[in-house]
């Protein structure tokens, strides 16, 4: 017997959806029947990528996809984005907090701007999206936010990123308790190394060392992460909340 995840009539916001994992999530949710809002920070490249993907999806099902600019580290921009989505769609069913940036340096060399920028997008941005997203999220909805293997492994040069991602995972545990009275579930996904443009920037020697820690002997594909996000927003995960789901090929080293 086939099991189908049908999100027809539902609406999802995916932050950082112009490329990589966010874009794949947008595609998969759209394939499942949801309307999708593709958030980007407003800069030229991400705007063009998000607009192109939204147009492609909207051509398949008119009125079902849009691109929307907001720097998630700016609380007023997030508030405005949520107000626009309420006006367009009446609210949201799913909030996917995927937007992230990297500014890797050792603690000794990390500037205050490096710290503030990464924490601003990767942690505060999730808080702002949850805070203002709750105002338009319908009862019974779901929040999925992205942690990282870095939160556990403490990779060299990632004090800002690892701290932010650990905070996101903790925030979802709190959110699961606070959202429960409205039937809103909140979970985190902690990917390992996934084949995106961000991972492509890792030096080859470092990639080779990382791969030694992965029992499946390969890095992940964005579609494999998107599938977990879809599961967490589906009725199949109706009793799953407050969890961090690791998608890392079995990395435990």
HELIX and SHEET records of a PDB file:
HELIX    1   1 UNK A   20  UNK A   31  1                                  12    
HELIX    2   2 UNK A   44  UNK A   60  1                                  17    
HELIX    3   3 UNK A   75  UNK A   89  1                                  15    
HELIX    4   4 UNK A  112  UNK A  119  1                                   8    
HELIX    5   5 UNK A  120  UNK A  124  3                                   5    
HELIX    6   6 UNK A  125  UNK A  133  1                                   9    
HELIX    7   7 UNK A  150  UNK A  153  1                                   4    
HELIX    8   8 UNK A  159  UNK A  179  1                                  21    
HELIX    9   9 UNK A  180  UNK A  182  5                                   3    
HELIX   10  10 UNK A  197  UNK A  200  1                                   4    
HELIX   11  11 UNK A  204  UNK A  211  1                                   8    
HELIX   12  12 UNK A  222  UNK A  233  1                                  12    
HELIX   13  13 UNK A  235  UNK A  237  5                                   3    
SHEET    1   A 7 UNK A  65  UNK A  69  0                                        
SHEET    2   A 7 UNK A  35  UNK A  40  1                                        
SHEET    3   A 7 UNK A  11  UNK A  14  1                                        
SHEET    4   A 7 UNK A  92  UNK A  97  1                                        
SHEET    5   A 7 UNK A 137  UNK A 146  1                                        
SHEET    6   A 7 UNK A 185  UNK A 191  1                                        
SHEET    7   A 7 UNK A 244  UNK A 247  1                                        
END                                                                             
